Amino acid sequence: MEDRKERQFPPSILPRDWDQPSADNARLCALFQWNTYRGGETAMAYRYYVPAGSDTVPLAVYLHGADAIGLDNELQLSMHDIGTMFARKSWQDSHPCYVLAPQCGSGLHWSMPPVRDTLQQAVEQFVSRNPRIDRCRIYVYGYSAGAVGLLELLKAYPDCYAAAVSICGATGPNRAEQLEKTPLWMIHAADDRIVKASYGDGGEEQPHYMGSRNLYSTMKRKSGWELKYTEYPEGFMETRYGVNPHCSWVAMSDPENPKYADWLFSHKKGD
């Protein structure tokens, strides 16, 4: 969604009810290695996790939100538990996988075409350098600005990803039909005021922006497309997790609520 200006939060001015990483997150961050993709005049820093063993395994690509934009190649993992969730021993024991966590540079956003294309090139290079990755099981998930970028990525590269989870995301109606090629589960809180679940509820047939609810209501009847949507009711994120309603990514990274992760990893391209 190239013309959308999402509210950005430098870490120093985040709302008081923003979620905090768990005590174990720093240890998990240390399991990720560092690298940078360089292609011509473009570059993208990223962190990556390599699973133990020698079997062919999936790759999970993770896109952070605006609160982790930067050049340190750290914030995308250290801000929240969601970036390191698939490196937990409990997950790796049952679902070993690679994890790729790129960082969007300062002053940029994922849905800018040059950034989006650099991201895809970085993914493709990473896959080519790691022959243990199952090319039929490449997943992508992201929150907020990362979910906005994720939806644009799926529009531009509809044949790459086996499944995707979009958390508190939004998109424009342009090329929305391209999304139908990828199983997609969207998550949103009804009282999210930073990225709304719904735009243009005043009778507009096709709002300029489509929150998760808009996209689901518009596209859910598409034959053969596995499209799922979970909307948490007003007050849920505060009551259940004690966080801002925008922080619906906390629900996905909750180890006691593995349904989203299990669904994501159940897919294989071509099924």
C-alpha positions in Angstrom: 0.0 0.0 0.0 2.4 2.6 -1.3 0.4 5.8 -0.4 -0.4 4.8 3.2 1.5 6.7 6.0 1.3 4.4 9.0 2.0 6.0 12.4 5.5 5.1 13.5 6.7 4.7 17.1 10.4 5.2 17.9 11.1 3.0 20.9 11.6 6.0 23.1 8.0 7.2 22.8 6.1 3.9 22.6 2.8 3.9 24.5 3.0 2.8 28.1 0.8 -0.3 27.4 3.1 -1.6 24.6 4.1 -5.2 25.1 7.6 -6.0 26.5 9.7 -9.0 25.5 9.9 -11.9 27.9 12.9 -12.6 30.1 14.0 -15.4 27.8 13.9 -13.3 24.6 17.5 -12.0 24.9 18.8 -15.6 25.0 16.7 -16.5 22.0 18.0 -13.4 20.1 21.6 -14.7 20.7 20.8 -17.8 18.7 20.3 -15.8 15.6 23.3 -15.0 13.3 23.9 -11.7 11.4 24.2 -11.0 7.7 23.3 -8.4 5.1 21.9 -8.9 1.6 23.6 -6.8 -1.0 22.2 -6.6 -4.5 23.5 -3.8 -6.7 22.7 -0.5 -5.0 20.4 -2.0 -2.4 21.1 -3.7 0.9 19.1 -5.2 3.7 20.4 -6.4 7.0 18.9 -9.5 8.5 19.2 -12.1 11.3 18.7 -15.7 10.8 18.3 -18.9 12.8 19.7 -22.3 11.6 18.0 -25.4 13.0 19.9 -28.4 14.2 20.0 -31.6 12.2 20.3 -32.4 8.5 16.7 -32.9 7.4 14.9 -30.6 4.9 12.8 -28.2 6.9 10.6 -25.1 6.3 11.6 -21.4 6.4 9.6 -18.8 8.3 10.2 -15.2 7.1 9.3 -12.6 9.7 8.5 -8.9 9.0 8.6 -6.5 12.0 6.5 -3.4 12.5 7.4 0.3 12.4 8.6 0.2 16.0 11.6 -1.9 14.9 12.7 0.1 11.8 16.4 1.0 12.0 19.9 0.1 11.1 21.1 -1.9 14.1 20.0 -5.3 12.9 18.8 -5.9 16.5 15.4 -4.3 17.1 13.4 -6.7 14.8 14.1 -9.5 17.3 14.6 -7.7 20.6 11.4 -5.6 20.6 8.9 -8.5 20.9 8.8 -12.2 21.4 7.1 -12.7 18.0 10.4 -12.6 16.1 12.0 -15.3 18.1 9.0 -17.5 18.7 10.0 -20.2 16.2 13.5 -20.5 17.8 12.0 -21.8 21.1 13.2 -25.3 21.9 9.6 -26.4 22.3 8.8 -25.4 18.7 12.1 -26.6 17.2 11.6 -30.0 18.9 8.4 -30.5 17.0 8.8 -28.2 14.0 12.4 -27.6 13.2 12.8 -24.6 10.8 15.0 -21.8 9.6 13.9 -18.3 10.6 14.8 -15.2 8.5 14.2 -11.8 10.2 15.2 -8.9 8.0 15.2 -5.3 9.2 13.6 -2.4 7.2 16.0 0.5 7.1 15.3 4.0 8.6 13.0 6.2 6.6 11.7 3.2 4.6 8.7 0.9 4.8 8.2 -2.7 3.6 5.6 -1.9 0.9 7.9 0.5 -1.1 8.4 -1.4 -4.3 12.3 -1.2 -4.1 12.2 -2.4 -0.5 9.7 -5.1 -1.2 11.7 -6.4 -4.2 15.0 -6.3 -2.2 13.3 -8.3 0.5 12.2 -10.9 -2.0 15.7 -11.1 -3.4 17.1 -11.5 0.0 14.7 -14.4 0.7 15.6 -16.1 -2.6 19.3 -15.7 -2.0 18.9 -17.1 1.6 17.0 -20.1 0.2 19.6 -20.8 -2.5 22.4 -20.7 0.1 20.7 -23.1 2.4 19.8 -26.3 0.5 18.1 -27.8 3.6 15.2 -25.4 3.2 12.1 -27.0 1.7 11.1 -24.6 -1.1 7.5 -25.8 -0.9 7.3 -24.7 2.7 8.3 -21.1 2.9 6.0 -19.1 5.2 5.8 -15.4 6.0 4.2 -13.6 8.9 4.4 -10.0 10.2 2.6 -7.4 12.3 1.5 -3.8 11.7 3.8 -2.2 9.1 5.2 -5.7 8.5 1.7 -7.0 7.8 1.1 -4.2 5.4 4.3 -5.1 3.6 3.5 -8.8 3.8 0.2 -8.3 1.9 2.0 -6.3 -0.8 4.7 -9.0 -1.0 2.0 -11.6 -1.6 0.5 -9.5 -4.3 3.8 -9.1 -6.1 5.1 -12.7 -5.5 1.9 -14.8 -5.3 3.7 -18.1 -6.1 6.4 -18.1 -3.5 4.8 -18.6 -0.1 3.0 -21.6 1.2 1.0 -19.7 3.8 0.9 -16.3 5.6 -0.3 -14.8 8.8 -1.0 -11.0 8.8 -1.3 -9.4 12.2 -3.1 -6.0 12.5 -2.4 -5.3 8.9 -4.1 -3.3 6.1 -3.8 -3.0 2.3 -5.3 -1.2 -0.6 -7.8 -2.8 -3.0 -5.4 -2.7 -5.9 -4.4 -6.2 -7.0 -6.2 -7.8 -4.1 -7.1 -10.8 -6.3 -3.4 -11.8 -6.2 -3.7 -12.6 -2.6 -6.0 -15.5 -3.4 -3.0 -17.7 -4.4 -1.8 -17.9 -0.8 -3.6 -19.3 2.3 -3.9 -16.4 4.6 -4.9 -16.0 8.3 -5.5 -12.4 9.5 -5.5 -11.3 13.1 -6.8 -8.0 14.5 -8.3 -6.4 17.6 -11.6 -4.7 17.2 -10.4 -1.7 19.2 -7.1 -1.2 17.4 -6.8 2.5 16.7 -3.3 2.5 15.1 -4.2 0.2 12.2 -8.0 -0.2 12.2 -9.6 -3.5 11.6 -12.1 -1.7 9.3 -11.9 1.4 7.2 -14.8 3.0 5.3 -17.7 1.4 7.2 -19.9 4.3 6.2 -21.5 2.5 3.3 -18.5 2.6 0.9 -18.4 -0.4 -1.3 -14.7 -0.5 -1.6 -12.7 1.6 0.9 -9.5 3.2 0.0 -7.8 1.2 2.7 -8.8 -2.3 3.7 -8.3 -3.4 7.2 -8.4 -7.1 8.0 -12.2 -7.0 8.5 -12.7 -5.2 5.2 -10.5 -7.6 3.3 -12.2 -10.6 4.9 -15.7 -9.4 4.2 -14.8 -8.5 0.6 -12.9 -11.7 -0.3 -14.1 -14.5 2.0 -16.4 -16.0 -0.7 -13.6 -16.5 -3.2 -13.9 -20.2 -4.2 -11.0 -22.3 -3.2 -9.1 -19.7 -1.2 -8.3 -20.6 2.4 -8.9 -17.2 4.0 -9.3 -17.0 7.8 -9.9 -14.1 10.1 -9.8 -13.8 13.9 -11.0 -10.5 15.5 -10.4 -10.1 19.2 -13.3 -8.1 20.8 -12.8 -4.7 22.4 -10.9 -4.9 25.6 -9.5 -8.4 25.0 -5.9 -7.5 24.6 -5.9 -5.4 27.7 -7.8 -7.9 29.8 -6.0 -11.0 28.6 -2.5 -9.6 28.1 -2.4 -6.1 29.7 -1.3 -4.5 26.4 -2.4 -1.9 23.9 -5.1 -3.3 21.5 -2.7 -2.8 18.6 -0.4 -5.4 20.1 -2.4 -8.3 18.8 0.9 -10.0 17.8 1.1 -11.0 21.5 -1.7 -13.5 20.8 0.3 -15.2 18.1 3.5 -15.5 20.0 1.7 -16.8 23.1 3.1 -20.4 23.6 -0.2 -21.3 25.2 -2.1 -20.4 22.0 -0.2 -22.2 19.2 -3.2 -22.4 16.7 -1.8 -19.8 14.4 1.7 -21.3 14.2 0.3 -24.8 13.8 -1.9 -23.7 11.0 0.9 -21.8 9.2 3.2 -24.8 9.3 0.5 -27.2 8.2 0.7 -25.9 4.6 2.8 -26.9 1.7 2.9 -25.2 -1.7 0.9 -27.2 -4.2 -1.4 -28.9 -1.7 
